[in-house]
Amino acid sequence: MDSKIKADLYRYGGLTGVKGLFKGLMNPGFRYTFLLRKAGATNTYSPSGLLWRILLRHYSFKYGFQIFPSTQIGEGFYISHFGPIVINGKVKIGRNCNITHGVTLGQANRGSNMGCPELGDNVWLGTNAVLVGKIKVGSNVLVAPNAYVNFDVPDNSIVLGNPGKIIPKQNPVEGYIDFVLPSASHHAPVTPGEQPV
């Protein structure tokens, strides 16, 4: 199994191995992520590439996820609920990021922020959060539900509101980002209620 898929799978309650893979594929978030990884790792016009993209397209309509295979996503990606999620193909997402339903990571087409967001590691995006433009979101950042972010966010922060307001906080994602493989982090595996060492 690919190292990224292993790390993604582990995020779903610590699932591992073939048995864990079959269990994970029953979860809409992991199933979509699995297909996304497979589509992104194959040539678009090869027989297997076409198959993975057809399956990905089917589940895009079924679950409401719009994430392109070209999107750069680090290992340990976690989709917590199915429902509308839109991520531009030019977005960059770091390791161990959580996405909830209603999230949009979009492109600004004009102005000084023209472009797409870039997210660091260990970023948690709450329901209906919108991040737009060429912005950098640091590592260990929690973006609260319904927040609108069109500005850079430093490491170790919470973003609240619309317009968003930055609140500095050490380890704001503790208890939100769990089950992290050591290969997907510089820390030991994280399980619920434990803090990374």
N, C-alpha and C positions, 0 to 999 in steps of 0.2 A: 504494500500500500504506500502511496506517495506520502512524503513527510507532511505536506500541507494538509492533505486529507486526514491523516492521523491526528494532527493537532486540531483540525476542525471537529472531527468526531469526538475527541476527548472533551471538548467544550460542552457536549450534550450529556451531562451527568457522569462524566468519566468513562464513557464507552470506549472499548478497545477491541482489537482483533476482528475476526470474521463474524463471530456472533454479534459483537457490538455494531459492526457495519450494517448487518441486516436489520438490527433494531433501530439504528440511526436512520436508515432509509425510510422508515415509517414516519419520521418527523419531517414535515414540509420544509422547514428551514435547512436542515442538513441535506435532504434530498436535492433541493435546489442548488445548494452550495457544491455538492458532489458533482452534479451535472455541469455547473459553471466551471469547476476546476478541469473536468474532462474536456469540455469544449475549448477552453483556453489553452490546453496542452497539446491540441491536435491541429493539423493543417486544416484550414477552413474547407478546402475542396477535396480532401481525402474522404474515402467512404466512411471511416470512423468519425471524422470531423463533422461530416454532414449529419450522421446519425445523432451525435451528441447535441448538435445545434437544433435539430428537429425536436428532440426530447426537451431541451432547454426552453425552446419557444412554446411548446405545449404547456409546460409547467409555469412559464411566465404568465400565460393567460389564466391558468387554473388558480394560481396563488396570488396574482397581482404584483409579482416582483418584476422589475425592469432593471436588470443589471447585465451589462455586456461582458462577454468573455474577455475582451481586451482590457477590462478594468484591472488595475494593479491592486491586489488585495493580499495582505500578509497572512501568514498561517494563524489558525485559531479564530477564524471568522465565525460569528454566531448570529443567526437570525432568530429572534425569540418568538415571534408570532407571525402567522401569515396574514397578509393584507397588503395594501398598496405600499410599495417601496420603490423609489426611483433614484437610480445612481447613474450619473453621466459616465460614459466610457473612458473619459480622461481623468477621472478622479483617482487619487492615490490613497489607499487605506493601509495603515500599519498593522502590526500583529495584535491579536487578541481584542478585536473590536466587536462590540455588540450593537446591533441595529434592531430597532423595534418598528412596529407598523406605523405607517404614515410618514416615514422619514423621506426627505428629499435632499440629495446632494447634487446641486445643479450648477450649471454654467452661467456666468454673467457675460452678456454679449457686447457690453460697452462700458466705458468708464475706466477708472484706474484699477478696478478689481476684475477686469475682463479675464476670464479663465475659469478654472475649476478648483475645488478644495483639495487640500492635502492633509490627511489625518495622521497623527503619530501613533504610537502603540498604546494599548489599554485605554481606548476611548469608548465611552458608553453614550449612545444617542437615544434619547427618550422619544416617546410617541409624538408624532407630528412635528418633530424638530426639522428645521429647514436651514441648510448651510449652503450659501451661494457665493460664487465668485472665487477669484484666485486668492484664497486665504490659507493660512497655515494654522492648524489646530495641533497643539503640542501633545505630549504623552501624559497619561493619567489625567484625563479630562472627562468630566461628566457634563453633558449637555441636557438640560432638563426638558421635560415634555413641553411642546409648543414654543420652544425658544427659536428666535430668528437670529442667525449668525452670518454677518457679512464682513467680519473683521478677524484679525489674527487673535488666537487664544494661546496664552502661555501654558507651559507644563503645570500640572497640579492646580487645576482650576475647576470651578463649577460655572456654567453659564445659565442664567435664568432670564426669562421674560422676552418680550417683544416690544421694543428693541432689546436685544440681549445685554445683560450686565455681567461682568466677570467678577467672581468672588474667589480669591485665592484660598486653597485648602489642601493640606497634605493628605494624600491618598484618598481622593474623593470617590474613587470607584470601588473601594473596599466593600465587599458584600454584593457588588453588582457584577463584577467580572470574576467568575469562578471556573474551576477545572481547567487550569492552564498547564500544558505539558512543559517539562523543563526545556525541551528543544525550542519551544515557542516563547521562551522567556529566559531572563537571567536568574529567575527564581525557581524554587522547588514548586511542584504541583500545588495549586491552590484549590482547596475544597471549601464548601460553604462554611462560613464562620471563622476561617483562617486567614491570616494576613500573610502576604508574601514575605519571605525572609530576606 
